[in-house]
């Protein structure tokens, strides 16, 4: 139980001051640039299951502080959820909520202390993460009540925390107002570090990319279907505007949409039936780079693909070839029946999954003697992506990416470890003497993971090894 005694311990004078500050907080929220974009509906809260999932994600990525700076203690055990959720919209909402709470962790902890929720209530440590994510959402709703559907399953811990936050509503709003006054900020968004705000601004202006599964539908049929749904084909996509789309100038099978249309697009059959697939453009550039280097019967080796959509896109592009696509670095998913079901739905037939990790595969492996191009997608810092939540969900990336985004960068130690791993994989790829091209693709903005790694690997190359002439032979970097 969360036992509260703090509400009775304030004088009338303090209560008046708190009420005035709370009113200030609520009135100034109208000026918040992140919450009041034109056309966005009012926030109504999330289902209980989203709060629990978000709390567990936050628990794994929160910023751990030195003992002398700890304001709130967190438990070590995850909260129990109702069931394992595979709904993508629920997962997306949970990651977005956890990411928001992470960015504002310092502010939210200060508000909880300043409002006397801590230490005037007896709160079990294992609920601290839940309190943080629910407090972020509570203030984001301008401290308004959550709207619940009648058929929604409730979770006792969520109900308990919600009742606590509502009972402290006035003090929480006042604490937020004091924090904003102290920092001379219209909203807590304006207190974020400039690097983080710039990342968010950049993400909000970048479009969505989706590739056409030409195994199932032609580009012309996609254009016609979109037109029937009210979309219009244009030469370039604006940041905001009508329902429009354009064809990417680098990849003929990739369409571009304004980012605010995503929810509408997800409800279109083209996406539900795997005829159009959302994916970061860097992945499409990578597979198109390979396609340009292939002969009809050349095999491909794909390393650390992350998303199976990258494999599927490569399969679709080589559908008319006799090429075989070997995939490694995905041991845990190699026998997943859902994976094979996905490939069947998408019409992919030329994929073979190798159980070994890439480093453990011998360059003279008999299975790979026809491999002419290697696609290397090493684990990287990922700070070049526009939306880290989408990248984690689509590419099965580590949730630690959210921590780096919330801090505006990657630590030097982590960057060094990643660069070393990338170098080892790249130099191993160069040992496959029958492979005559390597496509190296990262989503990093750091030279240490890009130009520096490529330059170092080229210096490693044994120039005594002779390769046969090959159209487009080179080491390519896709950014």
ZALODO-741630 format. One line per field, with one value per residue (C-alpha): chain; residue in three letters; x, y, z. Coordinates in Angstrom, 1 decimal. Each point is the difference from the previous one (the first is absolute). Example, Ala and Ser with C-alpha at 12.3 -4.5 7.8 and 13.67 -1.06 7.14 Angstrom:
// residues 2
ch = (A|A) .
aa = (ala|ser) .
u = (12.3|1.4) .
v = (-4.5|3.4) .
w = (7.8|-0.7) .
***
This chain:
// residues 479
ch = (A|A|A|A|A|A|A|A|A|A|A|A|A|A|A|A|A|A|A|A|A|A|A|A|A|A|A|A|A|A|A|A|A|A|A|A|A|A|A|A|A|A|A|A|A|A|A|A|A|A|A|A|A|A|A|A|A|A|A|A|A|A|A|A|A|A|A|A|A|A|A|A|A|A|A|A|A|A|A|A|A|A|A|A|A|A|A|A|A|A|A|A|A|A|A|A|A|A|A|A|A|A|A|A|A|A|A|A|A|A|A|A|A|A|A|A|A|A|A|A|A|A|A|A|A|A|A|A|A|A|A|A|A|A|A|A|A|A|A|A|A|A|A|A|A|A|A|A|A|A|A|A|A|A|A|A|A|A|A|A|A|A|A|A|A|A|A|A|A|A|A|A|A|A|A|A|A|A|A|A|A|A|A|A|A|A|A|A|A|A|A|A|A|A|A|A|A|A|A|A|A|A|A|A|A|A|A|A|A|A|A|A|A|A|A|A|A|A|A|A|A|A|A|A|A|A|A|A|A|A|A|A|A|A|A|A|A|A|A|A|A|A|A|A|A|A|A|A|A|A|A|A|A|A|A|A|A|A|A|A|A|A|A|A|A|A|A|A|A|A|A|A|A|A|A|A|A|A|A|A|A|A|A|A|A|A|A|A|A|A|A|A|A|A|A|A|A|A|A|A|A|A|A|A|A|A|A|A|A|A|A|A|A|A|A|A|A|A|A|A|A|A|A|A|A|A|A|A|A|A|A|A|A|A|A|A|A|A|A|A|A|A|A|A|A|A|A|A|A|A|A|A|A|A|A|A|A|A|A|A|A|A|A|A|A|A|A|A|A|A|A|A|A|A|A|A|A|A|A|A|A|A|A|A|A|A|A|A|A|A|A|A|A|A|A|A|A|A|A|A|A|A|A|A|A|A|A|A|A|A|A|A|A|A|A|A|A|A|A|A|A|A|A|A|A|A|A|A|A|A|A|A|A|A|A|A|A|A|A|A|A|A|A|A|A|A|A|A|A|A|A|A|A|A|A|A|A|A|A|A|A|A|A|A|A|A|A|A|A|A|A|A|A|A|A|A|A|A|A) .
aa = (unk|unk|unk|unk|unk|unk|unk|unk|unk|unk|unk|unk|unk|unk|unk|unk|unk|unk|unk|unk|unk|unk|unk|unk|unk|unk|unk|unk|unk|unk|unk|unk|unk|unk|unk|unk|unk|unk|unk|unk|unk|unk|unk|unk|unk|unk|unk|unk|unk|unk|unk|unk|unk|unk|unk|unk|unk|unk|unk|unk|unk|unk|unk|unk|unk|unk|unk|unk|unk|unk|unk|unk|unk|unk|unk|unk|unk|unk|unk|unk|unk|unk|unk|unk|unk|unk|unk|unk|unk|unk|unk|unk|unk|unk|unk|unk|unk|unk|unk|unk|unk|unk|unk|unk|unk|unk|unk|unk|unk|unk|unk|unk|unk|unk|unk|unk|unk|unk|unk|unk|unk|unk|unk|unk|unk|unk|unk|unk|unk|unk|unk|unk|unk|unk|unk|unk|unk|unk|unk|unk|unk|unk|unk|unk|unk|unk|unk|unk|unk|unk|unk|unk|unk|unk|unk|unk|unk|unk|unk|unk|unk|unk|unk|unk|unk|unk|unk|unk|unk|unk|unk|unk|unk|unk|unk|unk|unk|unk|unk|unk|unk|unk|unk|unk|unk|unk|unk|unk|unk|unk|unk|unk|unk|unk|unk|unk|unk|unk|unk|unk|unk|unk|unk|unk|unk|unk|unk|unk|unk|unk|unk|unk|unk|unk|unk|unk|unk|unk|unk|unk|unk|unk|unk|unk|unk|unk|unk|unk|unk|unk|unk|unk|unk|unk|unk|unk|unk|unk|unk|unk|unk|unk|unk|unk|unk|unk|unk|unk|unk|unk|unk|unk|unk|unk|unk|unk|unk|unk|unk|unk|unk|unk|unk|unk|unk|unk|unk|unk|unk|unk|unk|unk|unk|unk|unk|unk|unk|unk|unk|unk|unk|unk|unk|unk|unk|unk|unk|unk|unk|unk|unk|unk|unk|unk|unk|unk|unk|unk|unk|unk|unk|unk|unk|unk|unk|unk|unk|unk|unk|unk|unk|unk|unk|unk|unk|unk|unk|unk|unk|unk|unk|unk|unk|unk|unk|unk|unk|unk|unk|unk|unk|unk|unk|unk|unk|unk|unk|unk|unk|unk|unk|unk|unk|unk|unk|unk|unk|unk|unk|unk|unk|unk|unk|unk|unk|unk|unk|unk|unk|unk|unk|unk|unk|unk|unk|unk|unk|unk|unk|unk|unk|unk|unk|unk|unk|unk|unk|unk|unk|unk|unk|unk|unk|unk|unk|unk|unk|unk|unk|unk|unk|unk|unk|unk|unk|unk|unk|unk|unk|unk|unk|unk|unk|unk|unk|unk|unk|unk|unk|unk|unk|unk|unk|unk|unk|unk|unk|unk|unk|unk|unk|unk|unk|unk|unk|unk|unk|unk|unk|unk|unk|unk|unk|unk|unk|unk|unk|unk|unk|unk|unk|unk|unk|unk|unk|unk|unk|unk|unk|unk|unk|unk|unk|unk|unk|unk|unk|unk|unk|unk|unk|unk|unk|unk|unk|unk|unk|unk|unk|unk|unk|unk|unk|unk|unk|unk|unk|unk|unk) .
u = (0.0|1.0|-0.7|-0.3|0.2|1.4|-3.3|-0.9|3.3|-0.2|-1.2|-2.7|2.7|1.9|-3.1|-0.8|3.5|-0.2|-3.4|1.3|3.1|-2.1|-2.3|3.2|1.2|-3.3|-0.4|3.6|-0.5|-1.9|3.3|1.8|1.3|0.1|-3.6|-2.1|0.9|-2.9|-2.4|1.2|-2.7|-0.1|2.0|-2.3|2.5|0.9|-1.3|1.5|2.0|1.9|1.0|1.4|1.9|1.4|1.0|1.9|1.8|0.8|1.4|2.5|1.2|-0.3|3.0|1.7|1.5|2.8|-1.1|0.3|-2.3|-2.7|-3.4|-2.2|0.7|-1.1|-0.6|1.7|-2.9|-2.3|-3.7|-2.3|-2.1|-3.3|1.5|2.8|-1.2|0.8|-2.2|2.3|-2.0|0.2|3.7|0.5|-2.0|2.0|3.4|-1.0|-1.3|3.2|2.2|-1.9|0.4|3.7|0.6|-1.7|1.2|1.8|-2.9|-2.6|2.1|0.3|-3.7|-0.8|2.4|-1.2|-3.7|0.8|-1.3|3.5|0.6|-3.5|-1.4|1.2|0.7|1.5|3.2|-1.3|-2.8|2.3|0.4|-3.8|-0.4|2.5|-1.6|-3.5|1.0|1.4|-3.3|-2.0|1.8|-0.2|-3.7|0.1|-0.9|-3.4|-1.7|0.6|-2.8|-0.5|-2.0|-2.6|1.6|3.6|1.8|1.3|3.2|0.1|3.4|-1.0|-3.3|1.9|2.6|-2.7|-2.0|3.2|0.9|-3.6|0.0|3.2|-1.2|0.2|3.5|1.3|-1.2|1.5|3.3|0.1|-0.7|2.8|2.4|-1.0|0.3|3.5|1.1|-2.0|-1.6|-3.5|-0.1|2.2|0.8|2.1|2.1|1.3|3.6|0.4|1.4|-3.1|-2.4|1.8|-0.3|-3.8|-0.4|1.9|-2.1|-3.3|1.0|1.2|-2.4|-1.0|1.5|-1.7|1.1|-2.3|-0.1|0.1|-0.4|-3.6|-0.9|1.3|0.9|-2.8|-2.5|1.2|-0.4|-3.5|-0.9|1.3|-1.8|-3.3|0.8|0.3|3.8|1.6|3.3|2.4|3.6|1.1|-1.6|-0.5|0.3|-3.7|-2.9|-2.5|0.0|2.9|2.9|3.1|2.4|3.4|2.7|2.6|-2.2|-2.6|-2.2|0.0|-2.8|0.2|-2.9|-0.3|0.7|-3.4|-1.8|1.4|-3.1|-2.2|2.3|0.3|-3.8|0.3|-0.1|3.3|1.9|-2.1|0.6|3.8|-0.3|1.5|2.6|1.1|3.8|2.9|1.3|3.6|-1.0|-1.6|3.1|2.1|-2.0|-0.1|3.7|0.4|-2.5|2.1|3.0|-1.6|0.1|-3.0|1.4|2.1|-0.7|-0.2|1.1|-1.9|1.5|-1.8|-3.1|-2.0|-3.4|-1.2|-1.5|3.5|0.4|-3.4|0.7|3.3|-2.0|-2.6|2.6|1.6|-3.2|0.7|3.6|1.3|1.8|-0.1|0.0|2.0|-0.8|2.2|0.2|-3.6|0.3|-2.9|-2.5|1.3|-2.7|-2.8|-3.2|-1.3|3.0|-0.7|-3.6|1.0|2.2|-2.9|-2.4|2.5|0.8|3.7|1.4|3.8|1.0|2.2|0.8|3.4|0.1|3.6|1.1|1.8|3.4|-0.2|-0.6|3.1|0.7|0.4|-3.4|-1.3|-3.5|1.2|2.2|-2.4|-0.3|1.1|-1.3|-0.2|-2.3|1.3|-2.4|1.9|-1.4|0.7|-0.9|-3.1|-0.1|-0.5|-3.6|-2.9|-2.2|1.8|-3.3|-0.9|3.6|-0.1|-3.3|0.8|3.7|-0.2|2.7|1.1|-2.2|3.3|-0.3|-2.7|2.4|2.6|-2.7|-1.2|3.5|0.7|2.9|1.9|2.7|3.6|0.4|-3.1|1.1|3.4|-1.5|-2.4|2.8|2.2|-2.9|-0.6|3.7|0.1|-3.1|1.2|3.5|-1.6|-2.2|3.1|1.4|-2.7|2.2|-2.7|-2.3|0.9|-2.0|-0.9|-2.9|0.6|-3.1|-0.4|-2.5|2.7|1.0|3.4|3.1|1.4|-2.6|0.1|3.0|2.5|-1.1|0.1|3.4|1.4|-1.4|1.4|3.4|-0.4|-0.8|2.7|0.9|1.7|-3.4|-1.1|-3.7|-1.7|-1.3|-3.5|-2.4|-0.2|2.7|0.6|-0.6|-3.1|-1.4|-3.7|-1.1) .
v = (0.0|3.6|1.8|3.8|2.4|3.0|1.6|0.9|1.6|3.4|3.3|2.1|2.5|-2.8|-1.4|3.4|0.3|-3.6|0.7|3.1|-1.8|-2.9|2.4|1.5|-3.5|-0.9|3.4|-0.1|-3.5|1.6|1.4|-3.3|-0.5|-3.8|-0.6|2.3|-0.5|0.9|-2.8|-2.3|-1.4|0.6|-2.6|-2.5|-2.4|-3.6|-3.4|-1.5|-2.5|2.8|1.6|-3.3|-0.7|3.5|-0.2|-3.2|1.5|3.1|-2.2|-1.5|3.3|2.6|2.1|-1.4|2.6|0.0|-0.7|3.6|1.2|-2.6|1.6|-3.0|-3.7|-2.4|-3.7|-2.7|-2.3|0.7|0.5|-2.9|0.6|-1.5|-1.9|0.2|2.7|-0.3|2.9|2.4|3.0|-0.9|-0.6|3.3|2.0|-1.7|0.8|3.6|0.5|-1.6|2.1|3.2|-0.8|-0.7|3.4|1.7|-2.3|2.7|2.4|-2.7|-1.1|3.6|0.5|-3.1|1.3|3.6|-1.1|-2.1|-3.2|-1.1|-0.5|0.7|-3.2|-3.6|-1.1|-3.4|0.4|-2.3|2.5|3.0|-0.6|-0.3|3.3|1.8|-1.1|0.7|3.4|0.9|-0.9|1.8|3.3|-0.5|-0.2|3.3|-2.0|-1.0|-3.3|-3.0|-1.2|-3.7|-2.4|-2.3|-3.2|0.8|-2.3|1.8|-0.7|0.6|1.7|2.5|0.8|0.6|2.3|1.9|0.6|1.3|2.4|1.3|0.6|2.1|1.7|3.6|-0.4|-1.7|2.8|2.6|-1.9|0.0|3.7|0.8|-2.1|1.9|3.4|-1.0|-0.8|2.8|-2.5|-0.1|-3.7|-2.9|-0.6|3.2|-1.3|-2.9|0.3|1.7|-3.1|-2.0|2.8|0.2|-3.8|0.2|2.9|-1.9|-3.1|2.0|1.3|-3.2|-2.0|-3.7|-2.5|-3.2|-2.5|-1.8|-3.8|-0.5|-3.8|0.8|3.2|2.4|3.6|1.2|-2.1|1.6|3.5|-0.9|-1.4|3.0|2.3|-1.7|0.7|3.7|0.2|2.0|-0.6|3.0|0.7|0.8|-0.5|3.0|-0.2|0.6|0.2|-2.3|-3.7|-0.2|-2.3|0.1|-2.6|0.1|1.3|-2.7|-3.1|-0.5|-2.3|2.3|2.5|3.1|1.2|2.9|-1.3|1.1|-2.5|-3.1|-1.0|0.4|-2.0|-2.9|-0.6|-0.4|-3.6|0.7|-0.1|-2.6|-2.4|0.6|1.8|3.1|-0.2|2.9|0.0|2.4|1.1|-1.0|-3.6|0.5|1.8|-3.0|-2.7|2.2|0.4|-3.8|-0.4|2.3|-2.2|-3.4|-2.3|-2.3|-3.0|1.7|-0.9|2.5|-0.2|2.3|0.6|1.3|1.0|1.1|0.2|-2.9|2.6|0.8|-3.7|0.0|3.1|-1.6|-3.1|2.0|1.9|-3.3|-1.8|-0.4|-1.1|-3.5|1.7|-1.5|2.2|-1.3|1.6|-0.3|1.6|-0.8|-3.3|0.5|0.6|-2.6|-2.6|2.5|-1.2|3.5|1.0|-2.6|1.0|3.6|-1.0|-2.0|2.9|2.3|-2.4|-0.6|-3.3|0.3|0.5|-2.4|0.7|-1.1|-0.9|1.2|3.6|1.7|0.1|-3.8|-0.7|-1.0|2.0|-3.2|-1.4|-2.2|1.4|3.5|-0.5|1.8|3.0|3.1|2.8|0.2|2.4|1.0|1.7|0.1|1.1|3.7|3.1|0.6|3.8|0.6|-1.3|2.4|-2.0|-2.3|-1.6|-1.1|-1.1|-2.2|-1.6|-0.5|-0.9|-1.9|2.3|0.3|2.3|1.6|2.1|2.0|0.9|1.3|2.1|1.4|1.1|1.4|-2.3|-3.2|-0.4|-0.3|-3.4|-1.4|1.6|-1.7|-3.4|0.4|1.1|-2.9|-2.5|1.7|-0.2|-3.7|-0.8|2.1|-1.5|-3.5|0.8|1.0|-3.5|-1.5|0.3|-1.2|2.8|3.0|2.7|0.9|2.4|1.5|1.8|1.7|2.4|2.0|3.6|-0.6|-0.2|-2.6|-2.5|1.0|1.5|-0.9|-3.7|-0.3|1.7|-2.3|-3.1|1.0|0.3|-3.6|-1.4|-2.3|1.6|-3.2|-1.7|0.3|0.2|-0.5|3.1|0.7|2.8|2.5|-1.6|2.2|0.4|2.2|1.8|0.8|2.7) .
w = (0.0|-0.5|3.2|-0.3|2.9|-1.8|-1.1|3.6|0.9|-1.7|1.4|-1.7|-1.2|-1.6|-1.6|-1.5|-1.5|-1.4|-1.6|-1.7|-1.3|-1.2|-1.9|-1.6|-1.0|-1.6|-1.8|-1.4|-1.4|-2.8|-1.3|-0.1|-3.5|0.2|1.3|-2.1|-3.6|-2.3|-0.6|2.8|2.2|3.7|2.0|1.8|1.7|-0.7|0.9|3.2|-1.9|-1.8|3.3|1.3|-3.2|-0.1|3.7|-0.7|-3.0|2.0|2.8|-2.4|-1.6|2.8|0.9|3.0|2.3|2.5|3.6|1.1|-2.8|0.3|0.7|-0.5|0.4|-2.7|0.4|-2.0|-0.9|-2.9|0.5|-0.9|-3.1|-0.9|-3.0|-2.6|-2.4|-3.7|-1.1|-1.9|1.0|3.7|-0.3|-1.8|2.6|2.8|-1.5|-0.7|3.5|1.5|-2.3|1.1|3.7|-0.6|-1.6|3.0|2.7|2.0|-0.2|0.9|3.0|1.2|-0.3|2.0|2.8|-0.2|0.2|3.1|-1.6|1.0|2.9|1.5|-1.5|0.6|-3.6|-0.8|-2.0|-2.7|-0.9|-0.5|-3.7|-0.4|1.9|-2.3|-3.2|1.3|1.3|-3.4|-1.7|2.8|-0.5|-3.8|0.3|2.0|3.2|-1.4|0.7|-2.2|-2.3|0.3|-2.1|1.6|-1.2|1.1|2.4|3.1|1.8|3.7|0.2|-2.8|1.8|3.2|-1.5|-1.9|3.2|1.7|-2.8|-0.2|3.8|-0.5|-3.1|1.3|1.6|-3.2|-2.2|2.5|0.0|-3.8|0.0|2.4|-2.1|-3.2|1.7|1.4|-3.6|-1.7|-2.3|-1.6|0.4|1.1|-3.6|-0.1|3.0|-2.1|-1.2|-3.3|-1.7|1.0|-1.1|-3.4|-0.4|0.7|-2.4|-2.7|0.6|-0.3|-3.4|-1.7|-2.1|0.1|-2.4|-1.2|-2.7|-2.4|0.1|-3.7|0.6|0.9|-1.8|-2.7|0.7|-2.3|1.9|3.3|-1.5|-1.1|3.4|1.8|-2.3|0.9|3.6|-0.7|-0.4|-2.8|-1.6|0.1|-0.9|3.6|3.4|2.2|3.8|0.5|-2.4|-1.8|-0.6|-2.4|-0.9|-2.3|-1.5|1.5|-2.4|1.0|0.4|-2.7|2.3|3.0|0.7|2.2|2.2|2.5|3.5|1.4|-2.2|1.6|2.1|-3.1|-2.2|2.5|-0.4|-3.8|-1.4|-1.9|3.3|1.7|-2.9|-0.3|-3.3|1.5|2.8|2.2|0.4|0.5|-3.3|0.8|-0.2|-3.4|-1.2|1.2|-1.9|-3.2|0.2|0.0|-2.8|-2.2|0.5|-0.7|-3.0|-0.5|1.9|2.7|3.6|2.9|3.6|2.4|3.5|3.1|-1.9|3.0|-1.7|-2.1|-2.3|-1.3|-0.9|-1.6|-2.1|-1.2|-0.9|-1.9|-2.0|-1.1|-0.6|-3.7|0.6|0.9|2.9|3.5|3.1|3.0|3.4|3.1|3.4|1.0|1.9|2.4|-2.8|-2.5|0.7|0.9|-1.8|0.0|-2.1|-2.7|0.1|-0.6|-3.0|-1.4|0.3|-1.7|-2.8|0.9|-1.3|-0.4|3.7|2.0|3.7|1.3|3.7|0.5|0.9|-2.8|1.7|0.5|-3.7|-1.9|-3.1|-2.0|1.1|-2.8|0.2|-0.8|-3.0|-2.3|2.3|-1.9|2.3|3.8|1.7|3.4|2.3|3.3|3.3|0.3|2.1|-2.2|0.6|-3.7|0.1|0.1|2.4|2.5|1.2|-3.6|-0.6|3.1|-0.9|-3.7|0.2|3.4|1.4|3.6|2.2|1.2|-3.2|1.9|2.8|-2.5|-1.8|3.4|0.7|-3.4|-0.8|0.6|2.6|-1.2|1.6|-1.8|-3.3|0.3|0.7|-3.0|-2.3|0.9|-0.7|-3.3|-0.9|0.8|-2.1|-2.9|-0.1|0.3|-3.0|-2.0|0.6|-2.3|-3.1|-2.4|1.1|-2.1|1.7|3.6|0.7|3.5|1.4|3.3|1.5|1.9|-0.3|1.5|-2.3|2.4|-1.2|-3.6|-1.8|2.7|0.1|-3.8|-0.2|2.7|-1.7|-3.4|1.7|1.2|-3.4|-1.4|-3.3|-1.1|-0.6|-3.6|-0.8|-3.3|-1.8|1.1|-1.0|2.8|2.2|3.0|3.7|0.3|3.0|0.2|2.4) .
***
